[in-house]
Amino acid sequence: MARHLTSWERDLLAQWLALGISKADIARALGRDPSTIFCERQRNSCGSGYHAIEAQRKCDARQAEARRKRRKMLNPEIRARVIAGLQQEWSPDQIAGRLRRDFPGDSRRQVSHQTIYHWIRHGRGREYRHHLRRQGKRRRPPPTPRPNVKDRPPEINERLRCGDWEGDLIVSAGHVQAALLTLVERQTGYTEIVLIPGRRAEIVNQAIVQRLRQLPPHLRRSMTFDNGSEFSGWQALAKALQLEVYFAHPHSPWERGTNENTNGLIRQYFNKGTRFDSTTPLIVEYIQNKLNDRPRKRLNYQTPDEVFRQQRCRAIQT
């Protein structure tokens, strides 16, 4: 998950803190870990409290300082010493340590091992990558095969029980990272909509866990996703919530028909050109409630909220 809040998240954070909303509730609304909100306040508050503009200024200043340190590799002397070390098969940590030893107290002639790695991987030092022991690559085990929707038991396919969910993302227009995470319970059509600041698997997992962990185990039995990379953390999700995870076949949205139909209903409120970085959690919650309070013919004109509440009460009683 991204370590730093975006400018729009900082603006929301400042407003909600001023209203006295707890950090835990803010973290849940933003799809962030509570520790992220705590650290943000610690690092970027000023004497009069937390203000979005000042917090953004402090963050920008730290990032500028990090960029200044990376520019050290433009220094001919430092660059020559780094290249010489790499050509002797020294690691970036060994090179940085030797510079500290050779020039104690002279920070202008020192450079960190992180800066060296960044220069090799993302800067003009790519030609020296082969001198690294692993050439900047980490060995990764082969991915575990994803459980397929065809392996779902009949009670899921035929909606014989409550607690089987389908999940998807509705993405922003353009290249905006903010998105809507939609979770729909197959039997009742009950829907959870979460505004998330990014589409990385860590962010998506955290948002799902925060929403579904509040439910009894009987109401979070399984989850079916499409094949997007945002759901690549499915194993951690399955472990955290103790549920089964399945994946639809590529380009087969009908295998998650409940979720697809619900996304179509949500699009009545957010058209194709919507940028979700300008949306607020309160608006999203309002739309979620409208969908869950809408009578459905297949529920004998009960609402998803009514039926889901009945199932929740039964789960608690048993």
KABELHU-V584136 format. One record per pair of residues at least 12 apart in sequence whose ideal C-beta (glycine too) atoms are under 10 Angstrom apart, sorted by sequence separation. I is the first residue (numbers start at 1). GAP is how many residues later the second one is. D is the distance in Angstrom with one decimal. If there is no record, write none. Layout:
I/GAP/D
I/GAP/D
//
This chain:
22/12/9.3
23/12/9.5
25/12/9.8
43/12/8.2
44/12/8.0
46/12/8.2
83/12/9.5
98/12/9.8
99/12/6.3
100/12/9.5
116/12/9.5
120/12/6.8
152/12/8.2
168/12/9.1
169/12/5.9
170/12/6.2
181/12/7.2
182/12/8.0
194/12/9.8
195/12/8.8
196/12/9.8
208/12/9.6
225/12/9.4
234/12/9.2
248/12/9.9
291/12/9.3
292/12/4.9
293/12/5.7
13/13/6.1
16/13/7.6
23/13/9.6
24/13/8.3
27/13/10.0
44/13/8.6
45/13/8.9
82/13/5.6
85/13/6.9
97/13/9.8
99/13/9.5
168/13/7.9
169/13/7.3
180/13/5.7
181/13/4.3
194/13/4.6
234/13/7.7
270/13/9.2
291/13/7.4
292/13/4.1
293/13/8.6
12/14/7.8
13/14/9.6
16/14/9.1
23/14/4.7
24/14/9.9
26/14/9.8
41/14/8.7
44/14/4.7
81/14/7.1
82/14/8.7
85/14/8.7
96/14/7.2
99/14/9.9
121/14/9.8
122/14/9.9
167/14/7.0
168/14/5.3
180/14/7.1
181/14/7.9
194/14/8.0
223/14/7.3
231/14/8.2
269/14/8.5
270/14/9.1
291/14/9.1
292/14/8.9
22/15/9.6
23/15/6.1
26/15/9.9
40/15/7.1
43/15/6.9
44/15/6.2
96/15/6.0
117/15/8.4
120/15/9.3
121/15/5.2
167/15/6.9
168/15/8.4
179/15/9.2
180/15/6.2
181/15/5.3
192/15/9.3
208/15/7.6
223/15/8.0
269/15/9.4
292/15/9.8
13/16/9.7
43/16/7.9
95/16/8.0
96/16/5.6
97/16/7.9
116/16/9.9
120/16/6.4
121/16/9.9
166/16/8.5
167/16/5.1
168/16/8.4
179/16/8.0
180/16/7.5
192/16/8.8
194/16/8.0
222/16/9.4
231/16/7.5
289/16/7.9
292/16/7.6
9/17/9.4
12/17/7.8
13/17/7.5
23/17/9.3
78/17/9.8
81/17/8.1
82/17/8.4
96/17/4.2
99/17/9.8
149/17/10.0
166/17/7.5
167/17/7.8
178/17/7.0
179/17/5.7
194/17/6.1
208/17/9.9
269/17/8.9
270/17/7.9
288/17/9.8
292/17/9.8
12/18/6.9
23/18/7.4
44/18/9.2
81/18/6.3
95/18/7.2
96/18/8.6
165/18/5.4
166/18/5.2
178/18/6.9
179/18/8.5
181/18/9.2
193/18/9.5
223/18/8.0
266/18/9.4
269/18/5.0
13/19/9.3
40/19/8.8
43/19/8.2
92/19/9.0
93/19/9.3
94/19/8.4
96/19/8.0
117/19/7.4
165/19/6.5
166/19/8.3
177/19/8.8
178/19/5.5
179/19/7.7
192/19/5.0
222/19/10.0
228/19/9.6
268/19/8.9
9/20/9.9
17/20/9.2
92/20/8.5
93/20/4.4
96/20/6.4
164/20/9.9
165/20/5.5
166/20/6.3
177/20/6.6
178/20/7.3
179/20/5.4
192/20/7.8
221/20/9.6
223/20/5.9
224/20/9.2
225/20/7.0
227/20/5.8
9/21/5.7
16/21/9.7
78/21/7.5
81/21/8.4
92/21/4.1
93/21/9.5
95/21/6.2
96/21/9.8
164/21/7.0
165/21/6.9
176/21/9.9
177/21/4.4
178/21/8.7
204/21/9.5
220/21/5.6
221/21/9.1
222/21/5.5
223/21/7.5
224/21/7.7
225/21/7.5
226/21/7.1
227/21/7.0
266/21/6.7
269/21/8.0
8/22/9.9
9/22/9.6
77/22/10.0
81/22/9.5
91/22/7.6
92/22/8.0
163/22/7.1
164/22/4.7
165/22/10.0
176/22/9.9
177/22/6.0
181/22/8.8
192/22/9.9
220/22/7.9
221/22/5.8
222/22/4.3
223/22/5.2
224/22/4.6
225/22/5.5
226/22/5.4
227/22/7.9
265/22/9.1
266/22/8.8
268/22/9.5
269/22/9.1
9/23/7.7
92/23/8.4
93/23/8.5
162/23/6.5
163/23/8.8
164/23/6.9
170/23/8.7
177/23/8.5
181/23/6.2
192/23/9.7
208/23/9.3
220/23/5.3
221/23/6.8
222/23/7.1
223/23/7.3
224/23/7.2
225/23/7.2
226/23/9.2
227/23/5.2
268/23/9.5
6/24/9.6
13/24/6.9
17/24/7.6
92/24/3.8
93/24/9.2
162/24/8.3
163/24/8.0
179/24/9.1
183/24/9.0
204/24/9.0
217/24/8.5
222/24/6.6
223/24/9.7
224/24/6.4
226/24/8.1
227/24/8.7
266/24/9.9
5/25/7.8
78/25/9.8
91/25/9.0
92/25/5.3
161/25/9.1
162/25/4.7
163/25/9.7
165/25/9.2
167/25/9.2
169/25/9.9
179/25/8.7
183/25/6.8
204/25/9.8
205/25/9.1
208/25/9.5
212/25/9.2
217/25/6.5
226/25/9.1
227/25/9.2
265/25/9.2
266/25/7.2
77/26/9.8
91/26/9.6
92/26/9.5
159/26/9.6
160/26/10.0
161/26/6.7
162/26/6.2
165/26/9.8
177/26/9.0
181/26/5.2
204/26/4.8
205/26/8.5
215/26/9.0
217/26/8.3
226/26/8.3
265/26/5.9
5/27/7.5
9/27/9.5
13/27/6.8
92/27/8.9
159/27/5.3
160/27/7.9
165/27/8.5
169/27/8.1
172/27/9.3
181/27/7.0
201/27/9.3
203/27/8.1
204/27/6.6
205/27/9.4
206/27/9.4
209/27/8.9
213/27/7.6
226/27/7.3
9/28/9.5
13/28/8.1
17/28/9.3
81/28/8.4
92/28/7.5
158/28/9.7
159/28/4.6
162/28/8.7
171/28/6.9
179/28/9.9
183/28/6.6
201/28/6.9
202/28/9.7
204/28/9.1
205/28/4.6
209/28/6.8
212/28/9.1
213/28/6.5
81/29/9.9
82/29/6.9
157/29/9.1
158/29/9.7
159/29/9.0
183/29/7.3
190/29/9.2
199/29/8.1
200/29/8.6
201/29/5.7
204/29/7.2
205/29/8.4
208/29/6.1
212/29/5.6
226/29/8.5
262/29/7.1
265/29/8.2
1/30/8.9
2/30/9.1
10/30/7.5
78/30/8.6
81/30/8.5
86/30/8.3
156/30/7.1
159/30/10.0
169/30/6.2
181/30/8.4
185/30/9.5
199/30/8.2
200/30/6.9
201/30/6.8
202/30/9.8
203/30/9.6
204/30/9.9
205/30/9.9
206/30/9.9
211/30/10.0
226/30/6.4
1/31/7.6
5/31/7.3
9/31/8.6
13/31/9.5
18/31/7.9
77/31/9.3
78/31/6.6
85/31/8.7
156/31/9.5
188/31/9.6
199/31/4.8
201/31/4.7
202/31/6.5
205/31/6.0
206/31/9.5
209/31/5.1
212/31/7.8
224/31/7.5
225/31/7.7
1/32/7.2
4/32/8.6
5/32/8.3
17/32/7.4
18/32/8.3
77/32/6.6
78/32/7.9
79/32/9.0
155/32/9.9
198/32/9.1
200/32/9.2
201/32/3.8
205/32/5.0
208/32/8.6
209/32/6.3
224/32/5.7
3/33/7.5
17/33/5.4
18/33/9.4
75/33/7.7
78/33/5.3
82/33/9.2
200/33/8.8
201/33/8.4
204/33/8.5
208/33/7.6
226/33/8.6
2/34/8.9
5/34/9.8
10/34/7.7
16/34/10.0
17/34/9.7
75/34/8.0
82/34/5.8
86/34/7.9
185/34/7.6
196/34/9.3
202/34/8.8
206/34/9.4
224/34/9.0
225/34/9.0
226/34/9.4
1/35/7.7
4/35/9.5
5/35/5.6
14/35/8.5
17/35/10.0
72/35/9.2
169/35/7.3
185/35/9.2
201/35/8.5
205/35/7.5
208/35/9.8
224/35/7.9
3/36/8.6
4/36/8.0
14/36/5.6
72/36/8.2
75/36/8.2
185/36/10.0
186/36/8.8
201/36/8.9
205/36/9.7
3/37/9.8
13/37/6.9
14/37/5.9
15/37/8.1
72/37/9.2
78/37/9.3
79/37/10.0
82/37/7.5
167/37/8.3
183/37/9.8
14/38/4.2
69/38/9.7
72/38/8.2
73/38/6.9
78/38/9.5
82/38/8.9
186/38/8.2
4/39/9.4
5/39/8.7
13/39/7.2
14/39/8.6
72/39/4.9
86/39/8.1
92/39/9.9
4/40/9.5
10/40/8.5
11/40/9.9
12/40/8.4
14/40/9.2
72/40/8.6
79/40/8.3
91/40/9.3
92/40/7.9
167/40/9.9
183/40/7.9
184/40/9.8
10/41/8.9
11/41/4.4
14/41/7.3
70/41/9.2
78/41/9.9
86/41/10.0
87/41/7.8
90/41/8.4
91/41/7.5
167/41/6.8
10/42/4.4
11/42/8.8
13/42/7.9
69/42/7.8
70/42/9.4
73/42/6.5
83/42/7.9
86/42/4.8
89/42/6.2
91/42/6.9
262/42/9.6
9/43/9.1
10/43/8.5
69/43/6.8
72/43/6.1
73/43/7.6
82/43/7.6
85/43/9.8
86/43/9.2
88/43/8.6
89/43/9.0
165/43/8.9
8/44/9.0
10/44/9.5
11/44/9.3
70/44/8.9
71/44/9.1
72/44/9.5
83/44/9.6
86/44/9.3
87/44/6.5
89/44/7.9
7/45/7.3
10/45/5.0
11/45/8.8
69/45/8.5
70/45/5.4
73/45/8.4
74/45/9.6
79/45/9.0
83/45/6.5
86/45/4.2
167/45/9.8
7/46/9.2
10/46/5.7
69/46/5.6
70/46/9.8
73/46/4.5
79/46/8.3
82/46/8.3
85/46/8.8
86/46/7.8
165/46/9.9
5/47/9.5
72/47/8.9
73/47/9.5
165/47/7.5
7/48/9.0
66/48/9.2
70/48/5.8
71/48/10.0
83/48/9.0
7/49/5.4
10/49/8.1
66/49/9.0
69/49/9.3
70/49/7.1
74/49/9.5
163/49/9.7
181/49/8.7
5/50/8.0
6/50/9.3
73/50/6.4
74/50/9.1
165/50/9.8
5/51/9.0
73/51/7.7
179/51/8.3
4/52/9.9
7/52/8.9
66/52/9.3
70/52/8.9
71/52/9.9
73/52/7.1
163/52/8.0
6/53/10.0
7/53/9.6
70/53/7.4
163/53/8.6
5/54/8.0
163/54/8.2
165/54/9.1
4/55/6.0
163/55/5.6
164/55/9.5
165/55/7.1
162/56/7.5
163/56/4.5
164/56/9.0
165/56/8.3
166/56/9.3
167/56/5.6
168/56/9.6
169/56/9.6
161/57/8.4
162/57/6.1
163/57/5.8
164/57/5.6
165/57/6.8
166/57/7.3
167/57/7.3
168/57/7.3
169/57/8.8
171/57/9.6
4/58/9.1
161/58/9.7
162/58/9.9
163/58/3.9
164/58/4.6
165/58/4.8
166/58/4.8
167/58/5.2
168/58/6.2
4/59/8.3
162/59/8.3
163/59/7.3
164/59/7.9
165/59/7.2
166/59/7.6
167/59/8.4
169/59/6.8
171/59/9.4
161/60/7.1
163/60/10.0
164/60/7.6
165/60/9.5
166/60/9.1
168/60/8.1
161/61/9.6
167/61/9.8
169/61/5.9
168/62/9.3
169/62/8.8
167/63/9.5
168/63/9.1
167/64/7.2
156/65/7.9
155/66/8.9
156/66/5.8
155/67/9.5
167/67/10.0
191/67/9.4
156/68/7.9
191/68/9.0
153/69/8.8
189/69/6.7
193/69/9.0
152/70/7.3
167/70/9.5
186/70/9.3
188/70/9.8
193/70/9.9
186/71/9.2
187/71/9.0
191/71/5.5
152/72/7.2
184/72/8.7
186/72/5.1
189/72/8.6
190/72/9.8
191/72/9.7
184/73/9.9
185/73/8.1
186/73/8.7
189/73/7.1
193/73/6.8
184/74/5.1
191/74/8.4
147/75/9.6
149/75/6.0
184/75/4.8
191/75/8.1
149/76/9.4
165/76/10.0
183/76/8.1
184/76/9.2
189/76/9.7
147/77/9.4
149/77/9.9
182/77/6.4
184/77/8.4
185/77/10.0
193/77/9.9
165/78/8.2
167/78/9.3
182/78/9.8
184/78/4.7
146/79/8.8
164/79/9.0
183/79/9.3
184/79/8.6
197/79/9.0
163/80/8.3
164/80/8.8
165/80/9.9
166/80/9.4
168/80/9.8
182/80/6.2
196/80/8.5
197/80/8.0
146/81/7.6
182/81/5.9
184/81/10.0
195/81/6.4
164/82/9.4
166/82/8.7
195/82/9.5
180/83/8.7
182/83/9.9
182/84/6.6
195/84/6.0
146/85/8.9
168/85/8.8
195/85/7.5
146/86/9.1
180/86/7.0
195/86/5.2
147/87/8.3
194/87/8.3
195/87/9.6
146/88/6.9
156/88/8.5
168/88/6.8
193/88/9.6
195/88/8.4
143/89/8.3
146/89/9.5
166/89/9.1
167/89/8.3
195/89/4.8
219/89/7.8
144/90/9.1
156/90/8.0
166/90/4.6
180/90/7.3
194/90/7.3
195/90/9.0
144/91/6.6
147/91/9.0
153/91/8.8
166/91/8.3
168/91/4.9
193/91/5.2
194/91/9.6
143/92/9.7
152/92/8.2
166/92/5.3
167/92/6.7
168/92/7.5
170/92/10.0
193/92/7.7
219/92/6.5
151/93/9.2
165/93/8.9
166/93/3.7
170/93/5.8
193/93/9.9
215/93/9.5
218/93/8.1
219/93/6.1
152/94/5.4
164/94/9.3
165/94/8.5
166/94/8.4
168/94/8.7
169/94/9.2
180/94/9.0
193/94/6.5
194/94/8.9
218/94/8.8
151/95/6.7
166/95/10.0
168/95/6.2
193/95/4.4
216/95/9.3
219/95/9.6
220/95/10.0
150/96/8.7
151/96/9.8
166/96/8.3
170/96/6.4
178/96/9.9
180/96/6.1
191/96/9.3
192/96/6.8
193/96/9.6
215/96/9.9
216/96/6.8
218/96/8.2
219/96/5.6
147/97/7.1
149/97/4.9
166/97/10.0
170/97/7.5
173/97/9.9
178/97/7.3
179/97/5.8
191/97/6.1
215/97/7.3
216/97/9.9
218/97/4.0
219/97/9.6
147/98/6.1
148/98/6.6
149/98/6.4
150/98/9.6
157/98/9.9
172/98/9.4
173/98/9.0
176/98/9.4
178/98/4.0
179/98/9.6
190/98/9.7
191/98/9.7
193/98/7.9
216/98/9.5
217/98/8.0
218/98/8.8
146/99/8.0
147/99/5.0
148/99/6.2
149/99/4.9
150/99/8.0
159/99/8.6
173/99/6.8
174/99/8.9
176/99/5.0
177/99/8.9
178/99/4.3
180/99/8.0
191/99/10.0
193/99/9.7
216/99/4.3
146/100/8.1
147/100/6.5
148/100/8.2
149/100/6.8
170/100/7.0
173/100/4.8
175/100/10.0
176/100/6.7
177/100/7.7
178/100/8.5
191/100/5.2
192/100/9.0
215/100/8.2
216/100/6.0
218/100/7.3
146/101/4.5
148/101/7.3
172/101/9.3
173/101/6.2
174/101/6.8
176/101/5.1
178/101/7.4
190/101/8.9
191/101/5.9
145/102/9.8
170/102/9.8
172/102/6.7
173/102/5.5
176/102/8.9
189/102/8.3
190/102/5.9
216/102/9.1
149/103/8.1
152/103/9.5
171/103/9.6
172/103/4.9
173/103/8.8
174/103/9.8
181/103/9.8
189/103/8.2
191/103/10.0
170/104/8.5
172/104/4.6
180/104/6.8
188/104/9.1
150/105/8.9
171/105/8.0
172/105/6.7
189/105/9.0
149/106/5.0
170/106/7.9
172/106/9.2
182/106/9.3
148/107/9.6
149/107/8.0
172/107/8.9
180/107/9.2
184/107/9.3
189/107/5.8
180/108/9.8
188/108/8.6
182/109/9.9
189/109/7.8
188/110/9.6
189/110/7.2
187/111/9.7
188/111/7.0
187/112/9.2
190/113/9.0
191/113/6.8
188/114/8.9
189/114/9.0
190/114/4.2
191/114/9.4
188/115/9.2
189/115/4.3
190/115/6.6
188/116/4.9
189/116/9.7
190/116/9.6
187/117/9.6
188/117/8.6
190/117/7.4
191/117/9.5
188/118/8.8
189/118/8.1
190/118/3.9
185/119/7.6
188/119/4.4
189/119/8.5
190/119/8.9
184/120/8.9
187/120/7.9
188/120/4.7
187/121/8.8
188/121/9.4
190/121/8.7
185/122/9.3
188/122/8.9
190/122/9.5
185/123/6.5
188/123/6.7
187/124/7.9
185/126/8.6
159/139/9.3
162/145/8.2
162/146/7.3
31/147/10.0
31/148/10.0
162/148/9.1
163/148/7.9
162/149/4.2
163/149/10.0
31/150/7.7
161/150/9.0
162/150/8.6
162/152/8.6
163/152/8.0
162/153/7.9
31/163/6.0
30/164/9.7
31/164/7.2
32/164/9.3
29/165/8.7
30/165/7.9
31/165/4.3
32/165/7.7
28/166/9.1
29/166/7.6
30/166/8.2
31/166/6.5
30/167/6.6
31/167/8.6
8/168/10.0
9/169/9.2
33/169/9.6
8/170/7.7
36/170/9.8
6/171/8.1
32/171/8.3
6/172/8.1
31/172/5.9
30/173/9.8
31/173/8.3
33/173/6.6
31/174/9.8
32/174/7.4
2/175/8.9
31/175/6.0
32/175/9.1
31/176/4.1
34/176/9.9
30/177/9.2
31/177/9.3
33/177/9.3
28/178/9.8
32/178/9.3
27/179/9.3
28/179/8.9
31/179/7.1
31/180/9.3
29/181/9.6
28/182/5.4
12/183/9.7
27/183/8.1
28/183/8.3
12/185/9.9
24/186/10.0
28/186/9.5
9/188/5.8
8/189/7.9
6/191/5.8
5/192/7.8
6/192/8.4
2/195/7.4
1/196/9.3
2/196/6.0
1/197/7.8
2/198/7.3
1/199/6.6
1/200/9.1
2/200/8.5
1/201/4.0
2/201/7.4
1/202/5.3
1/203/9.6
1/204/8.8
1/205/6.6
31/250/9.2
29/251/9.0
30/251/7.5
29/252/4.3
28/253/9.0
29/253/8.6
26/255/9.3
29/255/9.1
25/256/9.9
29/256/8.6
15/265/9.2
16/265/9.2
8/268/9.8
9/268/9.2
12/268/6.9
8/269/5.2
11/269/10.0
12/269/7.6
7/270/9.1
8/270/7.6
12/270/9.8
6/271/7.5
8/271/9.5
8/272/9.4
//
